[in-house]
């Protein structure tokens, strides 16, 4: 397996610095980094808005489990506490889709690929399309264009994803 699509988000503390920590940690493997979007919280829990972005990274040495461990390392380093479901967080790093020769389908106790709710989240679809307009995601029935999945979402959900003036720095 080589390529991963990651959704990163933060709504506590220095949100930009938390997102930047993931970019810095993946610097050598990054293929693309989306713009940052400020987004309304998802899931019905009252909380501050998020900063969200999508990253595409490539590392032939990592499989889905290795990417999951790396994502959790970033979250731990940011002081992530797993409390209320869909609640506020210092950093959230979700594996959205993983690709080797084809898209990886995984149904393991601690890892589901592709992410089972990604196609319902405008805060994932909008930044992903910004860096990969031809992206496809497997949902029930097979692979579908991410642009089509986004178009099927409620317009209010799409409107809750606003381009931010903040940016992530790609240091070489």
Secondary structure, 3 states (H helix, E strand, C coil): CCEEEEEEEECCCCHHHHHHHHHHHCHHHEEEECCCEEECCCCCCCCCCEEEEEEEEECCCCCHHHHHHHHHHHHHHCCCCCCCCCCCCCCEEEEEEEECCCECCEEECCEEECCCCHHHCHHHHHHHHHHCCCCEEEECCEEEEHHHHHHCCCHHHHHCEEECCCCCCCCC
